[in-house]
Amino acid sequence: MDLERLLTDRLAPAFATVAGGPVDPLVRRSPRADFQSDAALALARRLGRPPRDIAAAVLEHAELDDVCAAAEVSGPGFLNLTVADRTLATLVSGLAGDDRLGVPVAPAPETVVVDYSAPNVAKEMHVGHLRSTVIGDAAVRLLDWLGHRVVRVNHLGDWGTPFGMLIEHLVDLGEAEATQELSMGDLDSFYKAARVKFDADEAFRERSRQRVVALQGGDERTLRLWRLLVEQSERYFLTVYELLDVTLTRDDFRGESAYNDRLGGVVDELDRLGLLRASDGADCVFPSGFTGRDGEPLPLIVRKGDGGYGYPATDLAALRHRTDDLGATRLLYVVGLPQRQHFAMVFAVAEAAGWLRPPTRAVHLGFGSILGSDGRMLRSRAGGSVKLVGLLEEAVARATELARTKNPELDAEAAAEIGRAVGIGAIKYADLATDRARDYVLDWERMLSLDGNTAPYLQYAYSRIRSVFRRAGTDARPDAEILLTEPAERALAFELLGFAGVVAEMERSLEFHHLAGYLHRLASTFSAFYERCPVLRASGELRESRLVLADLTARTLRQGLHLLGIRTVERM
Ligand code: ARG
């Protein structure tokens, strides 16, 4: 049980008695004592009583004796709470014997669909897909660990008019040649070559248009060629996922094409509900609350003038599949912020149609861009989009080089393992440690640095603790008595006990920079503890107790990093 919770549970009934109704005690860590509660201040106006009086009355009613060593009113009406060492020690012992580190399994597990990664067939994955993949995978790992039923959906862009020209280009190249090019991951040049022909050659354009018609009409040969394109791209994406160490598999691909036979139903149903309006030859829904720059209502186009369905209709069909067939009550869409309006409108239409209703909710987890050192969108030297694999390979190469320089005796295999964990970890951490909605600059020096809020710093902290145990020649004994006499020991105990609260907050917000910040604080607090409190040089019970604190720190770092999709290494 985390301490915030425990103190909240003790204070809430007392506040309720004093205020005559439920009150959140607003318990938080405090620089003045261990914790403070500021709720009396907010209540003062409502109750027409001085806040210090309220705080004093709350103290009279609250059962705190077995938890706190001191509880007092201070300043204008804060409650300052000092936790008893014994309480702290008991709680830390509880953590030591708990392989979930105090984090409970969700009491009411939900089915959660996480829509993430979602690159486009026969197109290079770009850095936006990197962010989606990294953030989405962290969400999946966290919700899964909490006991939810998580369905990963890789909403691949595998349908639409560009497939006409892509298939025609494939036909021109010959299947063998095209397959070769695509399986090498040369997606961009394939796409661009098709595009160039499409723009320059009227006959090619005409063939492409007819090919789209054949594809939509279900022509066997066309479908076979289309499948070839999709399979080659999927194979390539899987190599990226493997390198990136994410949990997406072949079974998670469910591209836009999977919803083809439901698109008509979506439009019919919208029509039946009276939500459909014709506009410029297209079938549209005008969800309330959305207006363009000119103040005119904005349409969500569900069927285009040529009778084709597009991206919005597909998302509506996918949403219905997720709620109706998969039984999901929480839908997450990890997609860049430029698509914010698209999702807001899709959700609004789904609500209006009754397809999305409480307790089911849909959330767009939008994110900002990755910028180059010039502060502009990340571009390759040639000015094109940066190839994702290149970026990952560079990270691994740089980290392997660093590991070698730091530790020349490392054999090649060990250096490669460290290089991979640290390089990929650094990329993921730099992403997850930033507020999701913000842009950030890709800065190799900073993200690979061994100090600061970085993956290497945390991985190094972990490996240092593991080396303590190698030198100790024993594991920590989880039933050892916990002694907390030094301030640095108490400080570490508080951080360790904070993990469950941070995870609970993460489950709600999925803002992973809070978890990153927590892990960084934990590692720094450990480092201060390790400087001040000898572990291996202590003896008897004190040594045993400190080994437990060290082990708990290592386990918490490892679990926290694991939730972010980052590996730890025993030595580095
Ligand atoms: N393929 C799209 C893109 O690259 C992302 C799809 C996101 N998911 C969705 N359900 N619309 O922009």
Boltz pocket constraint, residues with backbone or C-beta under 6 A from the ligand:
constraints:
  - pocket:
      binder: B
      contacts: [[A, 115], [A, 117], [A, 118], [A, 119], [A, 120], [A, 155], [A, 156], [A, 157], [A, 315], [A, 318], [A, 333], [A, 334], [A, 335]]
      max_distance: 6.0
